[in-house]
Amino acid sequence: MIKSLNHIGGHKAATELGIPSGTIYTWIKAFKEGRLAAKDATHNPNNALTLNEELIELRKRVREQDKEIRRLKEENEFLEEASAFFAASRRKSARNKD
């Protein structure tokens, strides 16, 4: 990644990544000083996703998250109904004791 920044420039890389350019330069400095390891995190044209592949992956994640949100909403509705049922049952039981 550091080598590729030299080809396109830190400012352009920061713009493409949507981060402040100062962040890029801080990362470069940390990398050069040995405070930032890039081992397996290094991306190159051979292992990087294309924009289309990344878009497909992100859309898949959104679908999965939407499905999970629907499931959680259904569970929440069920728990609200169960809570109301037991609360009503408890009130009725308390009245019958009096």
Backbone bond lengths (Angstrom), bond angles and torsions (degrees), N, CA, C in turn:
res aa  C-N    CA-C-N  psi(-1)  N-CA   C-N-CA  omega(-1)  CA-C   N-CA-C  phi
1 M - - - 1.453 - - 1.517 110.40 -
2 I 1.327 116.67 -44.08 1.462 120.26 -178.31 1.518 110.43 -60.02
3 K 1.321 116.91 -43.07 1.465 119.60 179.32 1.522 110.90 -63.45
4 S 1.336 117.14 -38.67 1.457 119.45 -178.26 1.524 111.12 -68.69
5 L 1.323 117.84 -26.35 1.465 120.11 177.77 1.519 110.49 -65.83
6 N 1.326 116.29 -33.44 1.454 119.38 178.56 1.526 110.96 -64.18
7 H 1.330 117.29 -29.19 1.458 120.88 -178.60 1.524 111.89 -77.16
8 I 1.328 117.96 -38.43 1.460 119.25 -176.56 1.525 112.54 -106.58
9 G 1.303 118.13 -13.88 1.456 121.48 179.81 1.517 111.61 91.51
10 G 1.323 115.02 141.65 1.456 121.27 -178.03 1.507 113.71 -61.27
11 H 1.329 117.04 -40.14 1.469 119.93 -178.38 1.522 111.09 -64.94
12 K 1.344 116.46 -45.06 1.465 119.92 179.75 1.527 110.46 -65.18
13 A 1.340 116.72 -40.34 1.468 120.24 178.50 1.527 110.01 -61.62
14 A 1.328 116.97 -44.09 1.463 121.22 179.68 1.527 110.49 -62.16
15 T 1.321 116.52 -41.48 1.465 120.89 178.67 1.516 110.48 -62.29
16 E 1.348 117.25 -45.45 1.461 121.08 -179.96 1.526 111.79 -65.01
17 L 1.333 116.88 -32.84 1.461 120.97 179.75 1.530 112.41 -84.93
18 G 1.333 116.38 -13.36 1.456 120.48 -179.99 1.518 112.92 74.12
19 I 1.326 116.80 33.19 1.460 120.99 179.39 1.526 108.99 -126.40
20 P 1.335 117.93 160.83 1.464 119.63 178.24 1.526 111.07 -62.98
21 S 1.317 116.61 142.17 1.466 119.41 -178.35 1.524 111.09 -63.64
22 G 1.321 117.90 -28.88 1.466 120.95 177.26 1.517 111.33 -59.61
23 T 1.327 116.86 -33.24 1.466 121.11 179.36 1.517 110.31 -63.86
24 I 1.323 116.65 -43.57 1.473 120.95 178.45 1.518 109.92 -58.74
25 Y 1.313 116.45 -47.94 1.461 119.75 -176.89 1.524 111.24 -67.06
26 T 1.331 117.23 -32.50 1.468 120.86 175.85 1.528 109.70 -66.21
27 W 1.343 116.62 -41.52 1.466 120.56 177.94 1.530 111.08 -64.24
28 I 1.321 116.62 -42.13 1.468 120.57 179.99 1.524 109.79 -61.69
29 K 1.322 116.12 -45.75 1.466 120.75 -179.63 1.528 110.08 -62.40
30 A 1.342 116.96 -45.47 1.466 120.90 179.83 1.526 110.69 -62.62
31 F 1.319 117.16 -39.29 1.461 121.41 178.88 1.527 110.53 -64.38
32 K 1.317 115.94 -45.99 1.469 120.29 -179.37 1.519 111.54 -64.89
33 E 1.326 117.08 -31.73 1.461 121.60 179.63 1.530 111.81 -84.81
34 G 1.316 117.46 -2.45 1.456 121.10 178.50 1.521 114.35 81.30
35 R 1.335 117.58 12.73 1.471 121.53 179.71 1.522 111.87 -91.14
36 L 1.312 117.55 -4.76 1.456 121.82 -178.67 1.524 108.30 -132.68
37 A 1.315 115.96 112.23 1.466 120.69 179.48 1.521 108.91 -87.29
38 A 1.313 116.56 137.30 1.456 120.44 -178.37 1.517 112.36 -115.35
39 K 1.310 118.81 -0.08 1.470 125.16 -176.92 1.522 114.65 -21.28
40 D 1.338 116.99 -96.89 1.466 121.70 -174.98 1.521 112.79 -77.18
41 A 1.308 117.82 -12.09 1.456 120.92 -177.66 1.520 111.97 -84.38
42 T 1.303 117.37 -4.84 1.454 120.46 -178.52 1.522 110.51 -72.23
43 H 1.304 115.29 128.06 1.463 120.51 177.69 1.516 108.96 -108.13
44 N 1.291 114.56 143.35 1.456 120.49 176.29 1.519 106.88 -141.67
45 P 1.300 118.17 172.52 1.469 119.63 -177.94 1.528 114.09 -56.67
46 N 1.331 117.82 -23.60 1.468 120.11 -178.84 1.527 113.33 -77.57
47 N 1.340 117.36 -27.59 1.459 118.52 -176.69 1.531 113.71 -119.14
48 A 1.299 117.67 1.30 1.456 120.98 -179.46 1.532 109.97 -83.78
49 L 1.328 115.54 146.94 1.463 120.30 176.20 1.524 109.58 -76.43
50 T 1.309 115.91 146.95 1.460 118.55 171.25 1.520 106.83 -74.65
51 L 1.303 117.04 164.60 1.467 120.17 178.47 1.517 110.58 -59.83
52 N 1.327 117.27 -38.83 1.459 120.80 179.26 1.528 111.07 -65.32
53 E 1.339 117.21 -43.22 1.464 120.60 178.00 1.520 111.07 -62.80
54 E 1.321 115.81 -41.56 1.468 120.22 178.81 1.528 110.36 -64.68
55 L 1.320 117.18 -41.84 1.464 121.55 178.24 1.527 110.60 -62.14
56 I 1.316 116.77 -43.71 1.473 121.13 178.15 1.526 109.76 -60.75
57 E 1.325 117.03 -45.44 1.467 121.61 -179.87 1.532 111.20 -63.05
58 L 1.320 116.75 -42.73 1.467 120.18 179.56 1.528 111.62 -66.24
59 R 1.330 116.68 -40.11 1.468 119.79 177.46 1.521 110.94 -64.10
60 K 1.330 116.87 -37.59 1.461 121.34 177.33 1.531 109.60 -62.48
61 R 1.326 116.54 -44.74 1.471 120.32 178.63 1.524 111.58 -61.69
62 V 1.323 116.27 -41.34 1.465 120.04 179.35 1.522 110.46 -62.41
63 R 1.337 117.03 -43.76 1.473 120.26 177.85 1.525 110.96 -60.14
64 E 1.332 116.52 -44.41 1.468 120.65 179.19 1.528 111.13 -62.91
65 Q 1.330 116.13 -42.06 1.468 119.87 179.68 1.520 111.29 -68.20
66 D 1.333 117.09 -38.29 1.469 119.93 176.41 1.523 110.35 -62.07
67 K 1.327 116.40 -41.48 1.468 121.14 179.01 1.532 109.86 -62.55
68 E 1.316 116.81 -43.72 1.462 121.42 178.98 1.525 110.87 -64.63
69 I 1.312 117.36 -39.97 1.469 121.26 178.30 1.526 110.20 -62.14
70 R 1.338 116.86 -44.60 1.472 120.14 177.84 1.523 110.88 -60.09
71 R 1.339 116.77 -44.24 1.459 121.01 179.67 1.526 110.91 -61.20
72 L 1.308 116.71 -45.24 1.465 120.90 -179.57 1.522 111.93 -65.45
73 K 1.338 116.69 -37.47 1.467 119.94 176.88 1.522 110.76 -63.77
74 E 1.339 116.33 -42.52 1.472 120.23 178.39 1.528 110.51 -62.42
75 E 1.325 116.74 -43.78 1.458 119.96 178.41 1.527 110.77 -62.80
76 N 1.308 116.36 -41.25 1.467 121.41 -179.96 1.533 110.15 -62.95
77 E 1.333 117.34 -43.87 1.464 120.79 177.91 1.522 110.86 -61.51
78 F 1.339 116.36 -43.00 1.458 120.27 178.45 1.527 110.66 -60.95
79 L 1.331 116.38 -45.55 1.463 120.18 -179.27 1.528 111.78 -64.75
80 E 1.320 117.29 -36.45 1.467 120.50 176.73 1.529 110.10 -64.13
81 E 1.347 116.54 -43.67 1.464 120.36 178.84 1.522 111.41 -65.23
82 A 1.328 116.60 -42.75 1.462 120.62 179.10 1.523 110.27 -64.07
83 S 1.311 116.52 -41.36 1.464 120.92 178.84 1.524 110.75 -62.28
84 A 1.329 117.03 -43.72 1.467 121.26 178.64 1.527 110.29 -64.52
85 F 1.322 117.06 -40.10 1.472 121.10 179.11 1.527 110.34 -61.93
86 F 1.333 116.60 -48.63 1.460 119.73 -178.00 1.525 111.77 -69.15
87 A 1.319 117.37 -33.62 1.460 120.07 176.98 1.523 109.95 -65.43
88 A 1.330 116.81 -43.16 1.468 120.47 178.63 1.523 110.13 -64.94
89 S 1.321 117.03 -41.81 1.455 121.95 179.09 1.522 110.36 -62.21
90 R 1.298 116.31 -39.69 1.469 121.34 179.81 1.520 110.78 -66.36
91 R 1.337 116.41 -42.76 1.474 120.44 178.89 1.525 110.19 -63.60
92 K 1.347 116.35 -42.10 1.456 120.99 179.84 1.527 110.43 -63.86
93 S 1.314 115.90 -42.15 1.469 121.02 178.91 1.529 110.93 -63.79
94 A 1.328 115.86 -39.87 1.471 119.93 179.18 1.509 111.07 -65.95
95 R 1.343 117.72 -38.18 1.470 121.03 178.22 1.524 111.53 -66.57
96 N 1.322 116.12 -38.38 1.473 120.51 -179.37 1.514 111.97 -67.14
97 K 1.338 117.78 -28.03 1.464 121.09 178.75 1.513 112.02 -72.91
98 D 1.346 115.67 -27.17 1.468 120.10 -178.05 1.456 110.24 -77.38
